[in-house]
Amino acid sequence: MNLRLNNFSLRFFASPWLVWLVLLIAHCALMLYNRYPILYSDTATYLHSGFELEAPADRPIVYGLLLRLFSLNGSSLLFVPFFHTLIYLYSIYKFLSLFFEEQNCLKYLFLISLSILIFSGTGWCINLLLPDIFMGVGFLCLLYVLLSKQKPSQMLMPLFLFFISTSTHISNVFVFFALVLIAFLSWKWLFGFAEKKIFGQKLAILAGIILLSYLIMGSAISKSKHVFMVGNLAQKGILQEILQDSCSSSGFKLCDYKDSIPLSFEYFVWKQNSPLYKLGGWKTTKPEFKKIITISFSHSKYLGMHLKCSLKNLVQQLGTFGIGEGTGKFDESTPLIQRIRHYTSSDRELCVNTKQYDEDFKWTAGMNVFYKITISLAVILLTVLILLNFQKMNSKTRVLIIFTFLLITSSSVLVAFGSEVSNRYGCKIVWLILLLDAILLIETKSVKKAD
């Protein structure tokens, strides 16, 4: 029996195309089950930006362009998760090549990626028509560039994917900037094994990519940052406190709604009955909102509230990484379905003939309990592996551990100080803990064999 299994395994991994095909189908299984990619309200904005070539006020245009490209210029959005999967798997495969011999990378990719698929919500992110998967992809590409012995000219694809990943979402720019800055500051301590001149070139190129991405989305950042900041103030209760304290003398138009603003970023920023839209929208409110933001950072009372609420949000975000958030039913009357029918040639009926439309994914609550358990166990395992093996680890593995921690922390800090706790923000990167576990387990086993 074991001999047959070994022979099958040898034949299977001797056919790379078959391995990639199985992985592609497995990672797109949720789309096949749903009969369509998973839809989210923000998908409508991305579609409009990509097909109309208009940069939105609240996000960069790049992912909209990718939707257009991945759908084969509007043939069908069914193709998008397959492209997501290929990019995701390629980034893991290249990253594994830093730690293991080339002939083993495909086998490890197969086993590790399927484990990640089963024990985290990564499959949800891959099949969701949002750029969520790109933070993890960008992180792996960034570390690959920094840790590889290759020259920048030999890493054009990882560098290109890093650019795509950085430019698909505003938060990615700030998180990756923080990581590159830390890499620069810890050059001698963490990257002493790297050739100085080449490493400097890599840092310069990565910094240039981040700057280019920032310039691409500069208009979106300028148009949206005041709204996101005041939405964050509303979620923390700081906005309501400022209005209570200053409405008698400030003359803020927002004072008319000071008693009806809930503690919700989602409500304040996105709901059409929010005071934001009653006062004229994003552009009209900018001068007043900038004054409110200045007040929130210039008084010790509000600074204390900032710190207390942000720390609370940070702790909550670190433990929040479920699926199913924001993906309700979208019928024919919604802008999302109307835009899908307008911009795609084959999806007019497919986009509403889905499990999402019929059942609203009621099973996601149970899966979130499962993911809580699996990720908690993964964190415990990671802690044990680090405590037992840190002194024996090579420099690359130590960098991976430290930068994975920094990525998850910096992303959560950005959410805590500038947005609202959300399952999406955790789900899109928590799978990196499972990847780290797998690499450490394989390395530990290899060390024991060598001994």
C-alpha positions in Angstrom: 0.0 0.0 0.0 2.8 2.4 1.0 4.7 1.5 -2.2 1.7 2.3 -4.3 1.2 5.6 -2.5 4.8 6.5 -3.0 4.7 5.6 -6.7 1.5 7.7 -7.2 3.2 10.6 -5.3 6.3 10.4 -7.5 4.2 10.4 -10.7 2.0 13.2 -9.5 4.8 15.6 -8.6 6.7 14.6 -11.8 3.9 16.4 -13.7 4.1 20.1 -12.6 1.1 21.0 -14.9 -1.1 18.5 -13.1 0.0 19.8 -9.7 -0.8 23.4 -10.7 -4.1 22.4 -12.2 -5.2 20.6 -9.0 -4.2 23.6 -6.9 -5.9 26.0 -9.3 -9.2 24.1 -9.1 -8.9 23.6 -5.3 -8.4 27.3 -4.7 -11.3 28.3 -6.9 -13.6 25.7 -5.4 -15.6 28.4 -3.5 -16.3 30.2 -6.8 -17.4 26.9 -8.4 -19.6 26.2 -5.4 -21.1 29.7 -5.6 -21.3 29.5 -9.4 -19.7 33.0 -9.5 -17.0 34.9 -7.7 -18.0 36.3 -4.3 -19.4 39.9 -4.6 -18.8 42.8 -2.3 -20.4 46.3 -2.5 -17.0 47.9 -3.2 -16.6 45.7 -6.3 -19.0 48.1 -8.1 -16.6 51.0 -7.6 -13.6 49.0 -8.9 -15.6 47.9 -12.0 -16.5 51.5 -12.8 -13.0 52.8 -12.3 -11.4 50.0 -14.5 -13.9 50.2 -17.4 -14.5 53.9 -17.4 -10.8 54.7 -16.7 -11.8 57.1 -13.9 -9.9 57.1 -10.5 -12.4 56.9 -7.6 -12.2 59.4 -4.8 -11.6 56.8 -2.1 -9.3 54.2 -3.6 -6.7 53.8 -6.4 -7.6 52.8 -9.9 -5.1 49.9 -10.2 -7.4 47.0 -9.0 -10.2 48.3 -11.3 -7.8 47.9 -14.2 -6.8 44.4 -13.0 -10.5 43.4 -13.0 -10.8 44.6 -16.5 -7.6 42.7 -17.5 -8.4 39.5 -15.6 -12.0 39.4 -16.9 -10.4 39.5 -20.4 -11.8 43.0 -21.0 -15.2 42.2 -19.7 -15.7 38.7 -21.2 -16.5 37.3 -17.7 -15.5 37.9 -14.1 -15.3 34.1 -13.7 -11.7 34.4 -14.8 -10.7 36.7 -12.0 -10.3 34.2 -9.2 -8.1 32.0 -11.4 -5.7 34.9 -11.9 -5.8 35.7 -8.2 -4.9 32.1 -7.5 -2.0 32.0 -10.0 -0.5 35.2 -8.5 -0.9 33.9 -5.0 0.6 30.5 -5.6 3.4 31.9 -7.7 4.4 34.2 -4.8 4.4 31.3 -2.3 6.4 29.1 -4.7 9.1 31.8 -5.3 9.3 32.4 -1.6 9.7 28.7 -0.7 12.6 28.6 -3.1 14.5 30.8 -0.7 14.4 28.1 2.0 14.3 24.8 0.2 15.9 23.0 -2.7 14.2 23.6 -6.1 13.2 19.9 -6.6 11.1 20.0 -3.3 9.4 23.4 -3.8 6.5 22.1 -5.8 5.7 19.4 -3.3 5.9 21.8 -0.5 3.8 24.3 -2.4 1.1 21.7 -2.9 1.0 20.6 0.8 1.4 24.0 2.4 -1.0 25.9 0.1 -3.7 23.2 0.6 -3.2 23.3 4.4 -3.5 27.1 4.3 -6.7 26.8 2.2 -8.3 24.4 4.7 -7.3 26.0 8.0 -7.8 29.7 7.1 -10.1 32.0 5.1 -7.6 32.4 2.3 -9.9 30.7 -0.2 -12.5 33.4 0.6 -10.1 36.2 -0.2 -9.0 34.6 -3.4 -12.5 34.2 -4.7 -13.7 37.7 -3.5 -13.7 40.4 -6.1 -11.5 42.7 -4.0 -7.7 43.3 -3.8 -7.5 41.7 -0.4 -5.1 38.9 -1.5 -2.5 41.4 -2.6 -1.2 42.4 0.8 0.1 38.9 1.5 1.4 38.6 -2.1 3.2 41.9 -1.8 4.7 40.9 1.5 6.2 37.7 0.1 7.5 39.5 -2.9 9.1 42.2 -0.7 10.8 39.6 1.5 11.9 37.6 -1.5 13.6 40.6 -3.0 15.4 41.4 0.3 16.4 37.8 1.1 17.4 36.5 -2.3 21.0 36.5 -3.5 19.9 37.5 -7.0 20.4 41.0 -8.4 17.4 43.2 -9.0 17.6 42.6 -12.7 17.0 38.9 -12.1 13.8 39.5 -10.0 11.6 41.4 -12.5 8.5 39.3 -11.8 8.6 39.6 -8.0 9.3 43.3 -8.3 6.4 43.7 -10.8 4.1 41.8 -8.5 5.2 44.0 -5.5 4.3 47.1 -7.5 0.9 45.7 -8.4 0.3 44.7 -4.8 1.4 48.0 -3.4 -0.7 50.0 -5.8 -4.0 48.1 -5.3 -4.9 49.5 -1.9 -4.0 52.6 0.1 -3.2 50.7 3.2 -0.6 48.6 1.4 1.5 51.7 0.6 1.9 52.6 4.3 2.4 49.1 5.6 5.1 48.3 3.0 6.8 51.7 3.5 7.1 50.8 7.2 8.6 47.4 6.4 11.1 48.8 4.0 12.1 51.6 6.4 12.6 49.0 9.2 14.7 46.9 6.7 16.9 50.0 6.1 17.3 50.8 9.8 18.0 47.1 10.7 20.3 46.6 7.8 23.4 45.5 9.8 21.4 43.6 12.5 19.0 41.5 10.3 20.5 41.6 6.9 24.2 41.3 7.6 24.4 38.3 5.3 23.5 40.4 2.3 26.0 42.0 -0.1 25.9 45.7 0.9 25.8 47.2 -2.6 23.2 44.9 -4.0 21.0 45.2 -0.8 21.2 49.0 -1.1 20.0 48.8 -4.7 17.1 46.6 -3.7 16.0 49.0 -0.9 16.2 51.9 -3.4 14.1 50.1 -6.0 11.5 49.0 -3.4 11.3 52.6 -2.1 10.9 53.8 -5.6 8.0 51.4 -6.2 6.3 52.5 -3.0 6.8 56.2 -4.0 5.4 55.5 -7.5 2.4 53.7 -6.0 1.8 56.6 -3.6 1.8 59.1 -6.5 -0.7 56.9 -8.4 -3.1 57.0 -5.5 -2.2 60.5 -4.3 -5.4 62.0 -5.6 -7.5 59.3 -3.8 -5.5 59.8 -0.5 -6.0 63.6 -0.7 -9.7 63.3 -1.4 -10.5 60.6 1.2 -8.2 61.0 4.2 -10.3 63.6 6.0 -13.4 61.4 5.7 -11.7 58.3 6.9 -10.1 60.2 9.8 -13.5 61.7 10.9 -15.1 58.3 10.4 -12.5 56.9 12.8 -13.2 59.7 15.3 -16.9 58.8 15.1 -16.2 55.1 15.8 -14.1 56.0 18.8 -16.7 58.5 20.2 -14.2 61.4 19.9 -16.2 63.2 17.2 -19.3 63.1 19.4 -17.3 64.4 22.3 -15.8 67.3 20.3 -19.2 68.3 19.0 -20.6 68.3 22.6 -17.8 70.4 23.8 -17.5 72.9 20.9 -20.9 73.3 19.2 -21.9 76.3 21.3 -19.1 78.3 19.8 -17.7 76.5 16.7 -20.5 76.9 14.2 -19.8 73.4 12.7 -22.5 72.3 10.4 -22.1 68.8 11.8 -23.5 70.1 15.1 -27.0 69.7 13.7 -26.4 65.9 13.9 -24.3 65.7 17.1 -27.0 63.6 18.9 -27.5 61.1 16.1 -24.0 59.9 15.1 -23.5 56.3 16.1 -20.1 54.8 17.1 -19.6 53.4 13.6 -17.0 54.1 10.9 -19.1 52.0 8.5 -22.2 54.1 9.1 -20.5 57.5 9.0 -18.4 56.9 5.9 -20.6 54.7 3.7 -24.3 55.0 4.6 -26.2 57.4 2.4 -28.2 58.7 5.4 -25.0 59.6 7.3 -24.5 63.3 8.2 -21.5 63.2 5.8 -23.8 63.0 2.8 -26.5 65.2 4.3 -23.9 68.0 4.4 -22.9 67.6 0.8 -20.4 64.7 0.6 -16.7 64.3 0.7 -15.6 67.4 -1.1 -18.0 69.9 0.6 -17.1 68.7 4.1 -13.4 68.8 3.8 -12.7 72.2 5.3 -14.8 71.5 8.4 -13.5 68.0 8.8 -9.9 69.2 8.7 -10.6 71.6 11.6 -12.2 68.8 13.6 -9.2 66.5 13.0 -6.9 69.3 14.1 -8.9 69.7 17.4 -8.7 66.0 18.0 -4.9 66.0 18.0 -4.4 69.3 19.8 -6.1 68.7 23.1 -4.9 66.2 25.7 -8.4 65.0 26.5 -9.0 63.8 22.9 -5.4 62.5 22.6 -6.1 60.3 25.6 -9.3 59.0 24.0 -7.3 58.4 20.7 -4.8 56.3 22.5 -7.2 54.4 24.7 -9.6 53.5 21.8 -6.8 52.8 19.3 -5.2 50.3 21.7 -8.6 48.7 22.2 -9.1 48.5 18.4 -5.6 47.1 18.0 -6.2 44.2 20.4 -9.6 43.5 18.8 -8.1 43.6 15.2 -5.3 41.1 16.1 -8.0 38.6 17.0 -10.4 39.3 14.1 -9.9 37.4 10.9 -13.2 35.8 9.8 -15.0 35.5 6.5 -18.4 36.5 5.2 -18.3 40.2 6.2 -20.1 42.6 3.9 -21.2 40.0 1.3 -25.0 40.0 1.4 -27.5 39.6 -1.3 -27.2 41.9 -4.4 -30.3 41.9 -6.5 -31.0 43.5 -9.9 -31.7 46.9 -8.4 -28.2 47.3 -6.9 -25.4 49.3 -8.6 -23.1 46.3 -8.4 -25.3 44.0 -10.4 -26.2 46.8 -12.9 -22.5 47.5 -13.5 -21.6 43.8 -13.9 -24.3 43.5 -16.5 -23.1 46.7 -18.2 -19.4 45.9 -18.3 -19.4 42.1 -18.9 -20.7 40.3 -21.9 -21.5 36.9 -20.4 -22.5 37.5 -16.8 -25.9 39.0 -17.0 -27.7 36.0 -15.5 -24.7 34.3 -13.9 -24.2 37.2 -11.4 -27.6 36.6 -9.7 -27.8 32.9 -10.2 -25.6 32.2 -7.2 -25.5 30.6 -3.7 -24.7 34.1 -2.4 -27.9 35.4 -3.8 -30.0 32.4 -2.7 -28.5 31.6 0.7 -26.4 34.6 1.8 -23.6 32.2 2.9 -25.2 31.4 6.3 -22.5 28.8 6.9 -19.7 31.3 7.3 -20.4 31.8 11.1 -19.5 28.1 11.7 -16.4 28.4 9.5 -15.3 31.4 11.5 -15.4 29.4 14.7 -13.3 26.7 13.0 -10.8 29.4 11.9 -10.6 30.8 15.4 -9.5 27.4 16.6 -7.1 26.6 13.8 -5.3 30.0 13.9 -5.2 30.0 17.7 -3.5 26.5 17.6 -1.2 27.8 14.8 -0.1 30.7 17.0 0.6 28.3 19.9 2.6 26.0 17.6 4.5 29.0 16.3 5.4 30.2 19.8 6.7 26.8 20.7 8.7 26.4 17.6 10.3 29.8 18.1 11.1 29.2 21.7 12.7 25.8 21.0 14.6 26.6 17.8 15.3 30.4 17.6 19.0 30.1 18.5 19.5 27.4 15.8 17.6 29.2 13.1 19.3 30.7 10.1 19.2 34.4 9.4 16.6 34.2 6.7 14.2 32.4 9.0 14.7 34.9 11.7 13.9 37.8 9.3 10.8 35.9 8.2 9.5 35.6 11.8 10.3 39.2 12.7 8.8 40.7 9.5 5.7 38.5 9.6 5.1 39.9 13.1 5.8 43.4 11.9 3.4 43.1 9.0 0.5 41.8 11.1 1.1 44.4 13.8 1.6 47.4 11.4 -1.5 46.5 9.4 -3.6 46.2 12.6 -2.1 49.5 13.9 -3.2 51.2 10.7 -6.7 49.8 11.2 -6.8 50.8 14.8 -5.8 54.4 14.2 -7.5 55.1 10.9 -10.4 52.8 10.3 -12.7 50.2 12.0 -12.0 46.7 13.2 -12.9 44.3 10.4 -12.7 40.6 9.6 -11.4 41.4 6.1 -8.3 43.2 7.3 -7.3 40.2 9.4 -8.3 37.4 7.1 -6.2 38.7 4.2 -2.9 38.2 6.1 -3.5 35.8 8.9 -2.6 32.9 6.6 1.0 34.0 6.8 1.1 32.5 10.3 0.3 29.0 8.8 3.0 29.5 6.1 5.5 30.4 8.8 4.5 27.4 10.8 5.0 25.1 7.8 8.4 26.5 7.0 9.6 26.2 10.6 8.3 22.6 10.9 10.1 21.5 7.7 13.3 23.2 8.8 13.1 21.6 12.3 12.6 18.2 10.7 15.5 18.7 8.4 17.8 19.8 11.3 16.9 16.7 13.3 17.6 14.5 10.3 21.0 16.1 9.8 21.8 15.6 13.5 
